């Protein structure tokens, strides 16, 4: 009789380490899915009048596929119990939990600071794994005063390189968001992702964050996009807010062969309990219209 060691060699028990280029959507038929960012209800989550379990019910009521879970309001105590309850509730409701969003600042110049930031990221990789989410949104952060932006971009890439294999071993993708600071421009964020050169590191594309030439910059990022947020406003060429042309954006997503989530991240002034269902209906309509049959 074969022993367990013979059946399962040690090498086979080790997590597979991914290698190669960052993800690209080029040449694929689009597959567009809808989600709701928990951040859309930040006030209610912060004051405790709404829970993540309530968001599952909201996803069902609005006929959307997933929840993009901002971790700011995860409990600090009994975290494992919370994650298990949230995951169970979502599964029984057939609601997906594809992504979590965390705070990071990857513009860290020293090796010690980079190690600390990498450890923080690894912690959330473990949390994401326990929740059953396969994507983590991360921020690049701001270039420290007196520092060179090119050097800062290298620091960001270095931290992502340190964590990429760890995330890959758990099947988790890291999405660097265009969130101002070091990631203000599409060219820079693409440069960072290409420098990391890992299939588990891509771009978390926020359609409302670019401060100039927004549609052009969105289009540049799309081949690297692994997750996305949709805002109801976008900045025009003068930096003013104007209604976002979602149809134009979703058309670009489809043309690029994007496969992934389009999550509503509502930040406008109207009461989210009134506005979010309306915007989700529109996003759902566009996702179904432009997805491959």
C-alpha positions in Angstrom: 0.0 0.0 0.0 1.3 3.4 -0.9 2.0 5.8 2.0 0.6 9.3 2.3 4.1 10.6 1.5 4.3 8.6 -1.7 0.8 9.7 -2.7 1.4 13.3 -2.0 5.1 14.3 -2.4 6.3 17.2 -0.4 6.7 19.4 -3.5 3.0 18.8 -4.4 1.9 20.1 -1.0 3.6 23.5 -1.5 1.5 26.3 -2.9 2.1 26.9 -6.6 4.1 30.1 -7.2 2.9 32.1 -10.2 5.3 33.8 -12.5 5.3 35.8 -15.6 3.7 39.0 -16.9 0.9 41.0 -15.3 -2.7 40.1 -16.3 -4.0 41.5 -19.5 -7.5 41.3 -21.0 -6.4 41.7 -24.6 -8.1 39.3 -27.0 -10.7 38.0 -24.7 -14.5 38.2 -25.0 -15.8 40.4 -22.2 -17.5 39.0 -19.1 -18.9 41.8 -17.0 -20.3 41.3 -13.5 -21.8 43.8 -11.1 -21.0 44.5 -7.4 -21.6 47.0 -4.7 -18.8 48.7 -2.8 -19.5 48.6 1.0 -17.9 52.1 1.0 -21.1 53.4 -0.6 -22.7 53.0 2.8 -19.8 54.2 4.9 -21.8 56.4 7.3 -24.3 53.7 8.1 -21.6 51.1 8.5 -19.6 53.4 10.7 -22.5 54.2 13.0 -23.7 50.6 13.1 -27.1 51.1 11.6 -26.1 48.8 8.7 -24.1 45.6 8.7 -22.3 43.6 6.1 -25.0 40.9 6.4 -27.5 43.6 5.5 -25.4 44.3 2.3 -25.9 40.7 1.3 -29.7 41.2 1.4 -29.3 44.4 -0.5 -27.3 42.6 -3.2 -30.1 40.1 -3.6 -32.8 42.8 -3.7 -30.9 44.6 -6.4 -30.0 41.5 -8.4 -26.3 42.1 -8.5 -23.6 39.4 -8.2 -21.2 40.6 -5.6 -20.0 42.8 -2.7 -16.7 44.7 -2.7 -16.0 44.6 1.0 -14.2 47.7 2.4 -12.5 46.4 5.5 -12.6 49.6 7.5 -15.6 48.4 9.4 -14.6 44.8 9.9 -14.6 44.1 13.7 -11.2 44.1 15.4 -12.4 41.5 17.9 -13.9 38.1 16.9 -12.8 38.7 13.3 -12.8 35.0 12.4 -16.4 34.6 13.7 -17.4 37.7 11.6 -15.7 36.4 8.5 -17.4 33.0 8.8 -20.8 34.5 9.3 -20.4 36.9 6.4 -19.1 34.1 4.1 -21.9 31.8 5.1 -24.7 34.4 4.6 -23.3 35.3 1.2 -23.0 31.7 0.0 -26.6 30.9 1.1 -27.8 34.0 -0.8 -25.8 33.2 -3.9 -23.9 36.5 -3.5 -20.2 36.6 -4.3 -17.5 38.2 -2.2 -14.9 38.8 -4.9 -12.8 41.6 -3.3 -11.7 43.4 -0.2 -10.4 47.0 0.0 -7.7 47.9 2.5 -5.6 51.0 3.3 -1.9 50.9 2.4 0.9 53.3 1.7 3.6 51.6 -0.4 5.8 54.7 -0.8 8.2 53.4 1.9 11.9 54.2 1.3 13.6 51.9 3.8 13.9 48.2 3.8 12.4 48.1 7.4 9.4 50.1 6.4 8.9 48.0 3.3 9.0 44.8 5.4 6.4 46.2 7.7 4.1 47.2 4.9 4.6 43.8 3.2 3.7 42.1 6.5 0.5 44.2 6.7 -0.4 43.2 3.2 0.2 39.5 4.0 -2.1 39.8 7.0 -4.9 40.9 4.7 -4.1 38.2 2.2 -4.8 35.7 5.0 -8.0 37.6 5.9 -9.1 37.6 2.3 -8.4 33.9 2.0 -10.6 33.2 5.1 -13.4 35.2 3.6 -13.1 33.5 0.2 -12.3 36.7 -1.7 -9.8 36.6 -4.5 -8.8 40.2 -4.9 -7.4 43.0 -2.6 -7.4 46.6 -3.5 -4.2 48.4 -2.4 -3.1 52.1 -2.5 0.3 53.2 -3.7 0.4 56.2 -1.3 2.0 59.6 -1.6 5.6 60.5 -2.5 7.3 61.7 0.6 8.4 65.3 0.7 11.8 65.7 -0.9 11.7 62.3 -2.5 12.1 61.5 -6.2 8.9 60.1 -7.8 10.8 57.6 -9.9 12.4 56.2 -6.7 9.1 56.1 -5.0 7.6 54.1 -7.8 10.4 51.6 -7.3 9.5 51.3 -3.6 5.9 50.5 -4.5 7.0 47.9 -7.0 9.4 46.3 -4.5 6.7 45.9 -1.8 4.3 44.4 -4.3 7.1 42.0 -5.5 7.6 40.9 -1.9 4.0 40.0 -1.4 3.0 38.7 -4.9 4.2 35.1 -4.5 2.6 35.0 -1.0 -0.7 36.1 -2.5 -0.4 33.8 -5.5 0.0 30.8 -3.1 -3.5 31.5 -1.9 -5.0 32.4 -5.3 -5.3 36.1 -4.5 -4.7 39.0 -6.9 -3.5 42.4 -5.7 -5.0 45.4 -7.5 -3.1 48.7 -7.3 -5.6 51.5 -7.5 -5.3 54.8 -9.3 -5.9 56.7 -6.1 -3.9 59.9 -6.5 -0.3 60.3 -5.1 2.1 58.0 -6.9 -0.7 56.5 -8.9 -2.3 59.8 -10.2 -1.4 59.0 -13.8 -2.1 55.9 -15.9 1.5 55.9 -17.3 2.9 55.6 -13.8 0.6 52.9 -12.5 1.2 50.8 -15.6 5.0 51.3 -15.2 4.7 50.0 -11.6 2.6 47.0 -12.5 5.0 46.1 -15.4 8.0 46.5 -13.1 6.4 44.0 -10.7 5.9 41.6 -13.6 3.6 39.2 -11.8 0.3 37.6 -12.9 -1.2 38.2 -9.5 -0.6 42.0 -9.6 -2.7 44.3 -11.7 -4.7 47.5 -11.6 -7.8 48.1 -9.5 -9.3 50.6 -11.9 -11.4 53.4 -10.3 -13.2 55.2 -13.1 -13.7 58.4 -11.1 -10.3 59.1 -9.8 -8.3 60.5 -12.7 -8.1 64.3 -12.6 -7.5 64.9 -16.3 -8.1 63.1 -19.5 -10.2 60.5 -17.6 -11.5 58.5 -20.4 -8.1 58.2 -22.2 -6.4 57.2 -18.9 -9.1 54.6 -18.2 -8.6 53.1 -21.6 -4.8 52.9 -21.1 -5.3 51.0 -17.8 -7.9 48.5 -19.0 -5.5 45.8 -20.3 -4.1 45.5 -16.8 -7.5 45.9 -14.9 -8.3 43.0 -12.5 -11.2 44.8 -10.7 -13.0 48.1 -11.1 -15.1 50.7 -9.3 -17.7 52.9 -11.0 -18.4 56.4 -9.7 -21.4 58.5 -10.8 -19.1 61.5 -11.4 -15.9 62.0 -13.3 -13.6 65.0 -13.7 -13.6 67.0 -16.9 -10.6 68.6 -18.4 -10.9 71.6 -16.0 -11.0 69.3 -13.0 -14.7 69.9 -12.4 -17.0 67.1 -11.6 -19.6 66.0 -14.2 -21.8 63.0 -14.7 -19.8 60.0 -15.7 -20.6 58.5 -19.1 -21.0 55.0 -18.0 -22.1 53.7 -21.4 -18.9 55.0 -22.9 -16.8 53.4 -20.2 -18.5 50.1 -20.3 -18.2 50.0 -24.1 -14.4 50.5 -23.6 -14.4 47.7 -21.0 -16.1 45.4 -23.4 -13.8 46.3 -26.3 -10.8 45.6 -24.1 -12.1 42.2 -23.2 -12.4 43.0 -19.5 -13.5 40.0 -17.4 -14.4 41.0 -13.9 -16.5 43.1 -11.6 -17.8 46.6 -12.0 -18.6 47.7 -8.5 -20.6 50.8 -7.7 -18.8 53.1 -5.3 -21.3 55.8 -4.5 -19.9 59.0 -3.1 -22.4 61.7 -4.2 -24.6 63.8 -2.0 -27.9 62.1 -2.4 -29.0 59.6 0.3 -27.3 56.3 -0.7 -30.4 54.3 0.3 -32.3 56.2 -2.3 -29.6 56.6 -5.0 -27.7 53.3 -4.9 -30.6 51.0 -6.1 -31.2 53.4 -9.1 -27.5 53.4 -10.1 -27.2 49.6 -9.6 -30.0 49.1 -11.9 -28.3 51.1 -14.6 -24.9 49.3 -14.0 -26.7 45.9 -14.2 -28.3 46.9 -17.5 -25.0 47.9 -19.0 -23.2 44.9 -17.8 -25.7 42.5 -19.3 -25.9 44.5 -22.6 -22.1 44.5 -23.2 -21.2 41.1 -21.9 -20.5 38.4 -24.4 -23.6 36.2 -25.1 
